[in-house]
Amino acid sequence: MISDRLLGVEGSKSVGLASVLMKLKKEGKDIIALNVGEPDLATPDVVKEATYKAMLENHTRYSLVEGIPELRERIATRFQKQTGRKIDPSQVLVSNGSKQTLYNLFQTLLNPGDEVIIPRPYWVSFPEAVKLAGGIPVFIDAPDLQLPVDGIKAAVTKKTKLIIVNSPNNPSGVVYKKEDMIAIANLAVEKNIHIVSDEAYDALVYDDQEKFSFASLSDEVFNHVIFVQSFSKTFMMTGFRIGYSIASTEITKNLNKLQSHLTGNNCTFAQWGAVAAIDHEEEIVPPMVALMKKRRDLCLELSKGLFEVETPGGAFYLFPKVTQYFDRFKDSAEMATYILEKTGVAGLGGSAFGMEGHLRFAFTASESDLREAFRRMREVLL
Ligand SMILES: Cc1ncc(COP(=O)(O)O)c(C=O)c1O
């Protein structure tokens, strides 16, 4: 009954756990959910008000497949402000979350058997979305969690079509080094491969680090990069489902062709909410980033003596190494299940992200919940 295509992919482990937790909560279990990859903060009022106003003004019908012009113009202006690179709004295509943007991209660019290089650990949907398009994920391990430049260089074949670069990274929170990004950019130009730069967490960079963008390099590099960005994490708008790509007009035209048969436009009034989000970015984003940094620092402090953890330079994830506990647990999934059962603290095993020996916790919870979560974990692990 079910197609071979779908039988060949796995369901999203992070989404799967969310429904298990909902059930446990309903049964009255005291759960601290550090598994969720979304801010726990409410969508800003200005965004909600603009969305509601748009509905009242009857922006409730089909709109252009590629997105409303007002939003695409703002995205183009914002991109130029952030990267120095002028783009035309016709290079922007708005989709139902950057998850759909990525799906669209692989469907649009991959022929069966084309290879896509994915550094490991990776975000759960990359390999599955590649496989759904008939592509072959080629995993390159990043034991130090940095961009594995040499491994990527060695893995390039005639079939390599794309390299996925996700910085700040989910699950590790690592911000890749600028020199490594430049090395991959040069490789892409030399071998005529495209980079898919997943920038879902681009606003969440801590400690005054430089925000590097491939767009700041040469025109040649820029033409070999497809930028994938999202309103979800930056503006606390996960449920609005607004992501977008910035690519050449040729790629964008073809993405548009695909999307016209798939979802058509993204929810019209949600796009008006996104317009307001960009208009009020200065009020919305810096306080959120400051709060997440405070939580990150707290988690690092609370991890002392419990977990060995790399300081995440961005995003909102802690990806501690937990192999010192493997005399008690056979792997990270078993350890995550044990922690959930004994303490109600939900995290994910590193194997969900292709890297055994780690756990992922999202610090998208209040300070008191984070303190309580670590207190409970200490109690059962030490
Ligand atoms: C690295 C990465 N890319 C893309 C997404 C998709 O986000 P959205 O579809 O909400 O834009 C996520 C969500 O967790 C993510 O972590």
The ligand as a MOL file (V3000), in Angstrom:
LIG
                    3D

  0  0  0     0  0            999 V3000
M  V30 BEGIN CTAB
M  V30 COUNTS 16 16 0 0 0
M  V30 BEGIN ATOM
M  V30 1 C 18.3820 23.5350 11.2100 0
M  V30 2 C 16.9300 23.7030 10.9780 0
M  V30 3 N 16.5050 24.0200 9.7470 0
M  V30 4 C 15.2080 24.1830 9.4750 0
M  V30 5 C 14.2520 24.0200 10.4580 0
M  V30 6 C 12.8090 24.1840 10.0800 0
M  V30 7 O 12.2170 25.2780 10.6670 0
M  V30 8 P 10.8750 25.9150 10.0880 0
M  V30 9 O 10.2710 24.9330 9.1480 0
M  V30 10 O 10.0260 26.1630 11.2690 0
M  V30 11 O 11.2770 27.1750 9.3770 0
M  V30 12 C 14.6310 23.6770 11.7540 0
M  V30 13 C 13.6250 23.4560 12.8020 0
M  V30 14 O 13.8630 22.9440 13.8580 0
M  V30 15 C 16.0140 23.5210 12.0220 0
M  V30 16 O 16.4520 23.2030 13.2400 0
M  V30 END ATOM
M  V30 BEGIN BOND
M  V30 1 1 1 2
M  V30 2 1 2 3
M  V30 3 2 2 15
M  V30 4 2 3 4
M  V30 5 1 4 5
M  V30 6 1 5 6
M  V30 7 2 5 12
M  V30 8 1 6 7
M  V30 9 1 7 8
M  V30 10 2 8 9
M  V30 11 1 8 10
M  V30 12 1 8 11
M  V30 13 1 12 13
M  V30 14 1 12 15
M  V30 15 2 13 14
M  V30 16 1 15 16
M  V30 END BOND
M  V30 END CTAB
M  END
